[in-house]
Amino acid sequence: MTSPTPKASPSLSQSMNRVARALARHGDAALRPLGLRFAQIPVFVLLKTRTEMTQKALADAAGIEQPSMAQLLARMERDGLIAYRPHPTDARSRTIILTDPGDHRIGEGSERLKELERRAVEGLSEREVKTLKGLLARVLENLER
């Protein structure tokens, strides 16, 4: 009789990737009833607080690569969530605005994602959560150097 092959422990990068994918998957599921997607919430929040931004500024602020941001914004424009306006000082550029800044789904979507985050860190102390955030920030900083 042979013993079962032990499972290999995932690497740190595999673990972080799995967590990110799980958050996106569960976030999409939580937002689906609202007609929204996980990746849209940072754009909503940024445009709600800053009113008008360029695609580059949105991508930088959200930490999303330009091509991914372009695809996300194209879908949001198609769905009537955002609109483009001429940039006030740069004729070659456009700014992005929310078509309905008072859309109740923005706040509700944010609340649903906060609940998902609470669920994700369930069982961790406030100190552990703070440590986790700090460690992830340092890992990202190391990678962005």
Backbone as a chain_set.jsonl record, in Angstrom:
{"seq": "MTSPTPKASPSLSQSMNRVARALARHGDAALRPLGLRFAQIPVFVLLKTRTEMTQKALADAAGIEQPSMAQLLARMERDGLIAYRPHPTDARSRTIILTDPGDHRIGEGSERLKELERRAVEGLSEREVKTLKGLLARVLENLER", "coords": {"N": [[0.839, -1.17, 0.0], [0.598, 2.11, -0.915], [1.547, 5.314, 0.302], [-0.346, 8.388, 0.353], [0.494, 10.957, -1.96], [2.071, 13.802, -0.784], [0.64, 17.087, -0.807], [2.024, 19.769, -2.598], [3.185, 22.7, -1.133], [1.873, 25.875, -1.893], [3.679, 28.491, -3.555], [4.686, 31.757, -2.334], [3.958, 33.756, -4.196], [2.065, 32.345, -5.705], [0.14, 31.913, -3.736], [-0.654, 34.573, -3.137], [-1.69, 35.3, -5.616], [-3.826, 33.503, -5.832], [-5.444, 34.41, -3.721], [-6.043, 37.007, -4.627], [-7.47, 36.403, -6.969], [-9.613, 34.988, -5.883], [-10.829, 36.98, -4.331], [-11.624, 38.728, -6.399], [-13.402, 37.052, -7.805], [-15.38, 36.465, -5.845], [-16.101, 39.065, -5.296], [-17.171, 39.905, -7.761], [-19.398, 38.201, -7.786], [-20.845, 39.194, -5.601], [-21.482, 41.711, -6.522], [-22.861, 41.319, -8.86], [-25.788, 41.226, -8.752], [-26.292, 43.945, -8.733], [-25.572, 44.742, -11.19], [-22.941, 45.353, -11.6], [-19.285, 45.202, -11.634], [-16.431, 43.83, -9.96], [-13.955, 45.109, -10.582], [-14.795, 47.633, -11.326], [-15.465, 49.207, -9.143], [-13.27, 50.663, -7.854], [-12.895, 52.622, -9.837], [-15.379, 53.944, -9.848], [-15.322, 55.0, -7.213], [-13.059, 56.675, -7.304], [-13.839, 58.505, -9.345], [-16.062, 59.568, -8.18], [-15.04, 60.99, -6.048], [-13.146, 62.656, -7.2], [-14.321, 63.761, -9.412], [-13.69, 64.459, -12.35], [-11.407, 62.716, -14.384], [-8.471, 61.779, -16.223], [-7.846, 58.962, -18.383], [-5.289, 57.936, -17.941], [-4.664, 59.033, -15.418], [-6.622, 57.778, -13.879], [-5.865, 55.079, -14.207], [-3.327, 55.11, -13.003], [-3.985, 55.905, -10.355], [-5.668, 53.832, -9.555], [-4.006, 51.699, -9.748], [-3.883, 50.064, -11.968], [-3.001, 48.571, -15.044], [-2.56, 50.429, -18.096], [-3.713, 49.289, -20.585], [-5.585, 47.45, -19.516], [-7.193, 49.187, -18.045], [-8.229, 50.7, -20.144], [-9.851, 48.795, -21.441], [-11.672, 48.217, -19.385], [-12.878, 50.749, -19.04], [-14.04, 51.046, -21.561], [-16.047, 49.091, -21.488], [-17.539, 50.108, -19.377], [-18.384, 52.515, -20.456], [-19.932, 51.576, -22.603], [-21.959, 50.397, -21.105], [-23.171, 52.609, -20.144], [-22.277, 53.841, -17.824], [-20.191, 55.632, -17.538], [-18.916, 58.638, -19.124], [-17.178, 60.344, -21.728], [-15.466, 63.467, -21.823], [-14.29, 66.483, -23.382], [-10.97, 67.427, -22.513], [-10.325, 70.077, -20.249], [-8.016, 71.693, -20.574], [-6.253, 70.474, -22.314], [-6.312, 69.796, -25.529], [-5.839, 67.405, -26.833], [-6.581, 65.425, -25.183], [-8.951, 63.586, -23.116], [-11.404, 63.702, -20.527], [-12.913, 61.678, -17.982], [-16.125, 61.064, -16.766], [-18.631, 60.257, -14.307], [-21.759, 59.091, -15.36], [-23.975, 59.164, -13.758], [-23.522, 60.4, -10.896], [-24.884, 60.105, -8.495], [-25.744, 57.536, -8.411], [-27.141, 54.905, -6.721], [-26.001, 52.419, -6.644], [-23.267, 52.622, -6.464], [-22.524, 53.264, -3.791], [-23.775, 51.103, -2.512], [-22.457, 48.963, -3.734], [-19.852, 49.408, -2.825], [-20.251, 48.952, -0.089], [-20.921, 46.241, -0.137], [-18.485, 45.17, -0.935], [-16.887, 45.895, 1.21], [-17.988, 44.257, 3.128], [-17.266, 41.784, 2.065], [-14.512, 41.993, 2.362], [-14.36, 42.049, 5.153], [-15.243, 39.465, 5.657], [-13.173, 38.054, 4.475], [-11.022, 38.469, 6.176], [-11.84, 37.38, 8.48], [-11.538, 36.161, 11.756], [-9.003, 37.07, 12.073], [-7.063, 39.259, 14.058], [-7.384, 42.828, 14.729], [-4.853, 43.87, 14.803], [-3.409, 41.914, 13.389], [-4.581, 42.209, 10.865], [-3.784, 44.809, 10.265], [-1.02, 44.379, 10.205], [-0.885, 42.562, 8.06], [-1.775, 44.223, 5.927], [0.302, 46.092, 5.953], [2.516, 44.455, 5.347], [1.808, 43.523, 2.79], [1.818, 45.967, 1.432], [4.537, 46.574, 1.587], [5.612, 44.453, 0.082], [4.531, 45.035, -2.415], [5.719, 47.538, -2.838], [8.412, 46.75, -2.997], [8.307, 45.287, -5.382], [7.594, 47.246, -7.2], [9.766, 48.88, -7.38]], "CA": [[0.0, 0.0, 0.0], [1.404, 3.328, -1.005], [0.99, 6.462, 1.028], [-0.732, 9.453, -0.576], [1.512, 11.952, -2.26], [1.751, 15.053, -0.096], [0.434, 18.24, -1.675], [3.073, 20.772, -2.523], [2.747, 23.98, -0.595], [2.012, 26.894, -2.934], [4.664, 29.544, -3.306], [4.093, 33.009, -1.885], [3.302, 34.423, -5.322], [0.857, 31.581, -6.028], [-0.847, 32.187, -2.681], [-1.187, 35.921, -3.323], [-2.495, 35.27, -6.834], [-5.075, 32.796, -5.516], [-6.259, 35.3, -2.898], [-6.538, 38.084, -5.496], [-8.501, 35.837, -7.856], [-10.791, 34.662, -5.074], [-11.489, 38.251, -4.022], [-12.292, 39.206, -7.619], [-14.516, 36.146, -8.098], [-16.435, 36.692, -4.859], [-16.548, 40.444, -5.487], [-18.078, 39.905, -8.918], [-20.648, 37.545, -7.386], [-21.572, 40.103, -4.705], [-21.916, 42.902, -7.268], [-23.667, 40.931, -10.021], [-27.188, 41.677, -8.662], [-26.34, 45.39, -8.967], [-25.143, 45.004, -12.561], [-21.589, 45.91, -11.541], [-18.164, 44.271, -11.548], [-15.437, 44.109, -8.928], [-12.938, 46.047, -11.059], [-15.376, 48.944, -11.556], [-15.657, 49.969, -7.91], [-12.259, 51.714, -7.667], [-13.147, 53.709, -10.797], [-16.505, 54.696, -9.297], [-14.902, 55.736, -6.024], [-12.162, 57.754, -7.738], [-14.581, 59.528, -10.081], [-17.008, 60.208, -7.26], [-14.308, 61.93, -5.198], [-12.362, 63.614, -7.992], [-15.237, 64.222, -10.459], [-13.204, 64.188, -13.706], [-10.022, 62.272, -14.443], [-8.069, 61.177, -17.488], [-7.648, 57.514, -18.298], [-3.977, 57.697, -17.331], [-4.756, 59.335, -13.993], [-7.413, 56.701, -13.283], [-5.042, 53.866, -14.191], [-2.291, 55.285, -11.983], [-4.592, 55.95, -9.02], [-6.245, 52.52, -9.238], [-2.972, 50.671, -9.821], [-4.268, 49.165, -13.055], [-2.262, 48.839, -16.271], [-3.324, 51.223, -19.07], [-4.586, 48.507, -21.476], [-6.694, 46.904, -18.732], [-8.081, 50.31, -17.738], [-8.936, 51.05, -21.386], [-10.919, 47.793, -21.633], [-12.663, 48.42, -18.332], [-13.619, 51.971, -19.343], [-14.858, 50.805, -22.749], [-17.243, 48.374, -21.031], [-18.34, 51.016, -18.55], [-19.032, 53.475, -21.373], [-20.953, 50.8, -23.297], [-23.054, 50.171, -20.177], [-23.742, 53.9, -19.768], [-21.859, 54.21, -16.474], [-19.277, 56.772, -17.649], [-18.896, 59.343, -20.405], [-15.95, 61.096, -21.981], [-15.62, 64.892, -22.085], [-13.011, 67.104, -23.767], [-10.157, 67.912, -21.395], [-10.449, 71.538, -20.24], [-6.796, 72.416, -20.94], [-5.453, 69.705, -23.269], [-7.217, 69.434, -26.634], [-5.565, 66.036, -27.286], [-6.962, 64.485, -24.131], [-10.347, 63.595, -22.658], [-11.61, 63.314, -19.136], [-13.974, 60.696, -17.787], [-17.046, 61.43, -15.694], [-19.733, 59.339, -14.053], [-22.998, 59.586, -15.953], [-24.908, 59.39, -12.66], [-22.746, 60.352, -9.661], [-25.732, 59.731, -7.374], [-26.188, 56.149, -8.584], [-27.114, 54.202, -5.433], [-25.22, 51.183, -6.738], [-21.875, 52.892, -6.094], [-22.421, 53.081, -2.339], [-24.144, 49.729, -2.158], [-21.366, 48.1, -4.177], [-18.741, 49.593, -1.884], [-20.61, 48.266, 1.154], [-20.821, 44.795, -0.359], [-17.069, 44.802, -0.967], [-16.385, 45.986, 2.589], [-18.439, 43.029, 3.796], [-16.405, 40.715, 1.552], [-13.21, 42.15, 3.015], [-14.528, 41.604, 6.548], [-15.309, 37.995, 5.625], [-11.854, 37.535, 4.091], [-10.085, 38.545, 7.302], [-12.515, 36.838, 9.667], [-10.65, 35.371, 12.611], [-7.752, 37.797, 12.276], [-7.214, 40.409, 14.948], [-7.13, 44.119, 14.068], [-3.395, 43.993, 14.667], [-2.992, 41.039, 12.287], [-5.019, 42.835, 9.618], [-2.874, 45.942, 10.044], [0.269, 43.786, 9.814], [-1.055, 42.027, 6.708], [-1.796, 45.361, 4.997], [1.656, 46.639, 5.9], [3.389, 43.521, 4.638], [1.459, 43.556, 1.362], [2.298, 47.247, 0.902], [5.987, 46.469, 1.419], [5.864, 43.553, -1.051], [4.233, 45.806, -3.63], [6.776, 48.547, -2.966], [9.61, 46.048, -3.487], [8.108, 44.913, -6.78], [7.454, 48.455, -8.029], [11.057, 49.601, -7.457]], "C": [[0.885, 1.233, 0.0], [0.723, 4.454, -0.243], [0.652, 7.568, 0.031], [0.405, 10.447, -0.759], [1.147, 13.252, -1.559], [1.586, 16.19, -1.106], [1.581, 19.207, -1.489], [2.478, 22.066, -1.995], [2.907, 25.047, -1.681], [3.065, 27.933, -2.55], [3.928, 30.799, -2.831], [3.345, 33.694, -3.028], [2.037, 33.671, -5.742], [-0.241, 31.843, -4.999], [-1.474, 33.566, -2.867], [-2.079, 35.981, -4.568], [-3.845, 34.601, -6.566], [-6.005, 33.665, -4.682], [-6.852, 36.406, -3.764], [-7.652, 37.582, -6.409], [-9.773, 35.498, -7.084], [-11.55, 35.932, -4.704], [-12.246, 38.778, -5.236], [-13.523, 38.355, -7.928], [-15.685, 36.392, -7.137], [-16.981, 38.122, -4.955], [-17.504, 40.555, -6.658], [-19.422, 39.291, -8.553], [-21.49, 38.466, -6.502], [-22.165, 41.286, -5.462], [-22.836, 42.581, -8.446], [-25.124, 41.387, -9.917], [-27.362, 43.181, -8.913], [-25.981, 45.739, -10.411], [-23.749, 45.599, -12.635], [-20.552, 44.792, -11.476], [-17.163, 44.77, -10.516], [-14.45, 45.199, -9.366], [-13.476, 47.46, -11.246], [-15.411, 49.814, -10.298], [-14.548, 51.0, -7.672], [-12.457, 52.899, -8.621], [-14.302, 54.569, -10.301], [-16.055, 55.585, -8.142], [-14.005, 56.907, -6.414], [-12.928, 58.863, -8.443], [-15.6, 60.239, -9.194], [-16.287, 61.253, -6.413], [-13.562, 62.99, -6.001], [-13.118, 64.172, -9.197], [-14.782, 63.878, -11.871], [-11.745, 63.778, -13.65], [-9.731, 61.756, -15.842], [-7.91, 59.676, -17.281], [-6.33, 57.202, -17.613], [-4.023, 57.946, -15.828], [-5.551, 58.254, -13.262], [-6.581, 55.429, -13.147], [-3.983, 53.956, -13.098], [-2.878, 55.21, -10.579], [-5.144, 54.592, -8.598], [-5.207, 51.404, -9.251], [-3.271, 49.625, -10.876], [-3.473, 49.561, -14.302], [-3.164, 49.559, -17.278], [-4.215, 50.374, -19.983], [-5.797, 47.916, -20.747], [-7.698, 48.009, -18.386], [-8.875, 50.699, -18.981], [-10.09, 50.078, -21.644], [-12.038, 47.987, -20.622], [-13.524, 49.64, -18.642], [-14.499, 51.801, -20.578], [-16.146, 50.073, -22.369], [-18.152, 49.28, -20.211], [-19.053, 52.056, -19.414], [-20.169, 52.78, -22.121], [-22.193, 50.607, -22.424], [-23.677, 51.471, -19.665], [-23.352, 54.394, -18.389], [-20.948, 55.435, -16.458], [-19.464, 57.428, -19.002], [-17.565, 60.076, -20.512], [-16.304, 62.544, -22.295], [-14.282, 65.431, -22.565], [-12.283, 67.607, -22.52], [-10.193, 69.441, -21.411], [-9.203, 72.299, -20.697], [-5.938, 71.715, -21.986], [-6.374, 69.166, -24.369], [-6.999, 67.999, -27.118], [-6.09, 64.983, -26.319], [-8.452, 64.61, -23.813], [-10.377, 63.229, -21.179], [-12.814, 62.383, -19.068], [-14.817, 61.158, -16.606], [-18.049, 60.296, -15.486], [-20.987, 59.918, -14.698], [-24.034, 59.872, -14.886], [-24.152, 59.278, -11.34], [-23.571, 59.945, -8.436], [-26.241, 58.308, -7.446], [-26.025, 55.388, -7.268], [-26.242, 52.959, -5.457], [-23.767, 51.39, -6.328], [-21.68, 52.652, -4.595], [-22.741, 51.667, -1.913], [-23.051, 48.751, -2.556], [-20.168, 48.195, -3.247], [-19.017, 48.872, -0.571], [-20.499, 46.751, 1.0], [-19.361, 44.344, -0.375], [-16.428, 44.937, 0.408], [-16.779, 44.735, 3.371], [-17.586, 41.836, 3.342], [-15.035, 40.784, 2.215], [-13.285, 41.698, 4.472], [-14.535, 40.075, 6.61], [-13.931, 37.402, 5.346], [-10.883, 37.518, 5.271], [-10.708, 38.059, 8.605], [-11.542, 35.961, 10.457], [-9.296, 36.008, 12.817], [-8.019, 38.968, 13.213], [-6.98, 41.697, 14.153], [-5.63, 44.298, 13.835], [-2.89, 43.131, 13.507], [-3.39, 41.63, 10.936], [-4.104, 44.007, 9.268], [-1.502, 45.437, 9.582], [0.2, 43.26, 8.39], [-1.028, 43.149, 5.671], [-0.396, 45.947, 4.827], [2.613, 45.748, 5.125], [3.094, 43.523, 3.134], [1.925, 44.855, 0.714], [3.806, 47.205, 0.663], [6.344, 45.564, 0.248], [5.629, 44.307, -2.354], [5.308, 46.862, -3.883], [8.058, 47.911, -3.513], [9.485, 45.724, -4.973], [8.066, 46.128, -7.703], [8.752, 49.239, -8.157], [11.754, 49.308, -8.752]], "O": [[1.797, 1.37, 0.815], [-0.503, 4.53, -0.16], [1.288, 7.675, -1.017], [1.167, 10.733, 0.165], [0.034, 13.753, -1.721], [2.288, 16.253, -2.116], [2.051, 19.436, -0.374], [1.38, 22.462, -2.387], [3.955, 25.123, -2.322], [3.297, 28.206, -1.372], [2.703, 30.885, -2.918], [2.221, 34.16, -2.842], [1.04, 34.299, -6.099], [-1.412, 31.979, -5.353], [-2.692, 33.711, -2.764], [-3.113, 36.649, -4.557], [-4.883, 35.082, -7.022], [-7.216, 33.665, -4.9], [-8.039, 36.712, -3.648], [-8.661, 38.262, -6.597], [-10.88, 35.702, -7.583], [-12.78, 35.958, -4.757], [-13.386, 39.226, -5.11], [-14.574, 38.893, -8.276], [-16.834, 36.513, -7.562], [-18.167, 38.36, -4.726], [-18.533, 41.223, -6.562], [-20.468, 39.796, -8.96], [-22.712, 38.512, -6.642], [-23.22, 41.803, -5.094], [-23.512, 43.467, -8.969], [-25.663, 41.894, -10.901], [-28.452, 43.632, -9.265], [-26.074, 46.9, -10.811], [-23.405, 46.269, -13.608], [-20.877, 43.619, -11.294], [-17.065, 45.966, -10.24], [-14.15, 46.109, -8.593], [-12.689, 48.404, -11.318], [-15.388, 51.041, -10.398], [-14.864, 52.135, -7.314], [-12.212, 54.046, -8.248], [-14.214, 55.796, -10.33], [-16.37, 56.774, -8.102], [-14.177, 58.014, -5.904], [-12.696, 60.041, -8.171], [-15.951, 61.392, -9.447], [-16.864, 62.293, -6.094], [-13.37, 64.107, -5.521], [-12.57, 64.994, -9.93], [-15.432, 63.072, -12.535], [-10.94, 64.404, -12.96], [-10.642, 61.345, -16.561], [-7.849, 59.19, -16.152], [-6.263, 56.291, -16.787], [-3.481, 57.16, -15.051], [-5.192, 57.861, -12.152], [-6.591, 54.78, -12.1], [-3.765, 52.998, -12.356], [-2.331, 54.529, -9.712], [-5.093, 54.239, -7.42], [-5.489, 50.287, -8.816], [-2.957, 48.447, -10.706], [-3.296, 50.748, -14.58], [-4.373, 49.333, -17.312], [-5.388, 50.71, -20.146], [-6.901, 47.885, -21.291], [-8.908, 47.788, -18.431], [-10.066, 50.997, -18.886], [-11.183, 50.498, -22.023], [-13.216, 47.928, -20.972], [-14.748, 49.586, -18.526], [-15.596, 52.358, -20.633], [-17.219, 50.403, -22.876], [-19.376, 49.228, -20.333], [-20.192, 52.429, -19.132], [-21.255, 53.343, -22.255], [-23.322, 50.644, -22.911], [-24.599, 51.442, -18.85], [-24.017, 55.269, -17.835], [-20.932, 56.189, -15.484], [-20.081, 56.865, -19.907], [-16.921, 60.383, -19.509], [-17.31, 62.821, -22.949], [-13.237, 64.893, -22.196], [-12.899, 68.141, -21.598], [-10.099, 70.043, -22.481], [-9.316, 73.434, -21.161], [-4.987, 72.308, -22.495], [-7.114, 68.205, -24.16], [-7.887, 67.43, -27.752], [-6.045, 63.787, -26.609], [-9.113, 65.581, -24.179], [-9.494, 62.542, -20.665], [-13.624, 62.321, -19.993], [-14.29, 61.586, -15.58], [-18.279, 59.482, -16.38], [-21.243, 61.117, -14.587], [-24.891, 60.734, -15.079], [-24.127, 58.212, -10.724], [-23.008, 59.487, -7.442], [-27.077, 57.905, -6.638], [-24.914, 55.244, -6.759], [-25.791, 52.495, -4.41], [-23.104, 50.448, -5.893], [-20.775, 51.923, -4.189], [-22.064, 51.096, -1.057], [-22.747, 47.818, -1.814], [-19.543, 47.185, -2.919], [-18.12, 48.25, -0.002], [-20.035, 46.063, 1.91], [-19.038, 43.262, 0.115], [-15.52, 44.176, 0.742], [-16.0, 44.222, 4.174], [-17.23, 40.981, 4.153], [-14.465, 39.758, 2.585], [-12.371, 41.037, 4.965], [-13.922, 39.472, 7.49], [-13.565, 36.372, 5.912], [-10.018, 36.646, 5.351], [-10.175, 38.294, 9.69], [-10.825, 35.135, 9.894], [-8.513, 35.544, 13.647], [-9.08, 39.589, 13.159], [-6.446, 41.662, 13.044], [-5.203, 44.811, 12.801], [-2.041, 43.569, 12.731], [-2.624, 41.56, 9.975], [-3.701, 44.171, 8.116], [-0.9, 46.009, 8.673], [1.116, 43.482, 7.599], [-0.342, 43.042, 4.654], [0.035, 46.256, 3.716], [3.425, 46.234, 4.338], [4.01, 43.525, 2.311], [2.379, 44.848, -0.43], [4.297, 47.733, -0.335], [7.273, 45.862, -0.502], [6.434, 44.225, -3.282], [5.748, 47.05, -5.018], [8.708, 48.477, -4.392], [10.444, 45.87, -5.73], [8.463, 46.038, -8.865], [8.833, 50.169, -8.96], [12.847, 49.82, -8.996]]}, "num_chains": 1, "name": "protein.A"}
